[in-house]
Amino acid sequence: MKNIVLPKKYLSIISKIVLSAKENNFETYIVGGFVRDLLLNREPKDLDIMVYSKDKIADKQFSGINFSKILAKKYSLHDPVVFEKFGTSKLLIDSEEVEFVMPRKEYYKFDSRNPDINPASLEEDALRRDFTINALFLRLSDMTILDFTSKSIKDIKNKIIRVVNPKNTEIIFKQDPLRILRAVRQSLQLGFSIETTTYDAMKDSAKRIDIVSPEHIREELNKIIIEHTPSKAFLMMYNINLLQKILPEIARLKSLKQFINYHFDDVFTHTLNVLDRTRNDITLRMSALLHDIGKFKTHKKLNNKISFLGHEFESAKESESILKRLKYPKDFIVKVSSIIKNHTYPKMYTNNWSDNTIRRFFKRCGDKFDSIMEISKANYDKINDENKLTELNARVKYLKLKNMLYLKGEMFSGKELMEIFDKPAGKWIKIVKNKIEELQIENPKITKDKTIKTIKDLNIL
């Protein structure tokens, strides 16, 4: 077994834990993915400490909670956040959130993934976990790794994800179907393959994902979507019938053909390619994933030609519905929807566009211009499309350099216009403001005096 080297930022935390455990007759272990990542030389996170009381009289159900309270008192920390039902607590130590747990058994109900729990032995705790690679314990008193499954270390070495108990493979996922998404995500993150029996059980239990909250699904999707080549995970989700349950709007794009003059692949494959080509920013990646979902409803075939007229607006509309369903924040939904709604506009660019047209386009994009251009670049398969985007970007930069791109805010307030034209408030103010904006687009350097004179000459009031 290799020597375990803890990251420097955790050394002080572990030292505090080990000292307090020794003083108070506890045995402490790092458990779960943290140990796995140490063995893989990955940067570990989410430090979970299992606390086992050596005192037979002590209430083992609250060993983790009690120990965290002892730590907090000894080192003058804020009181731990306690989850008494699950026998867990969270404590901030040296600016790191550490979770303290007891060894436990779990008892599930059919329609819930939240189990009832009871205290257990270390081995029983290891065997109730999801995958062998996550079932290792690192005993902190002597830095010894315990492998109760006798397969964990071997599976890490061979890059395999398998359930801890092969006799209960199907039950593992039926009890908590979020584990299916976690297996997909960990397979992508670690570059591990999923053992056949485990994979088949994931497929058989995919329909159970309905009992998982949208928030938990969202969090797993967020982790998947920013990984390298997230398309692999979405393809796996499709193959095990999970995507059809959590994102049916994406799944139904499979085999939806496109007009070959624009794209070479069906919409589903094209979507996954765009996803991979997009920078791993959560807003951009989500925009890429959802940018063409409206093609299913707008798909038409006429004279052997395929069209998706207005698909960008339908995609934006459907993306709002999907993201609301998954409980994303409102500002995130607005950003993604706006990027999707405008992602086709750069494709329309020709060198005949006037500076006014470019200014209108830029104003339409607002602060999402760069994101829209990124999605557009990832979206198109042909070299001439990329050349068009390069030229459009160059013209935008030129106008920006010449201070001829931006509209410098609102030139006149409604109150100012009422004073200038000596008129009471009314719909005319909006008409005048719209016209002023048009004049600014045509000439960003237009003066206030020239603007008012032009409005009066137009006689639009």
PyMOL commands that set and color helices and strands:
alter all, ss='L'
color gray80, all
select helices_A, chain A and resi 8-23+33-39+60-74+84-86+122-127+132-134+152-158+166-175+178-190+196-211+214-225+231-239+243-246+248-251+267-277+282-290+295-298+311-325+330-342+345-348+355-379+383-401+414-421+428-442+448-458
alter helices_A, ss='H'
color red, helices_A
select strands_A, chain A and resi 26-31+47-53+81-83+88-93+96-101+104-107+116-119+137-139+144-146+160-161+193-194+300-302+305-307
alter strands_A, ss='S'
color yellow, strands_A
deselect
rebuild
show_as cartoon
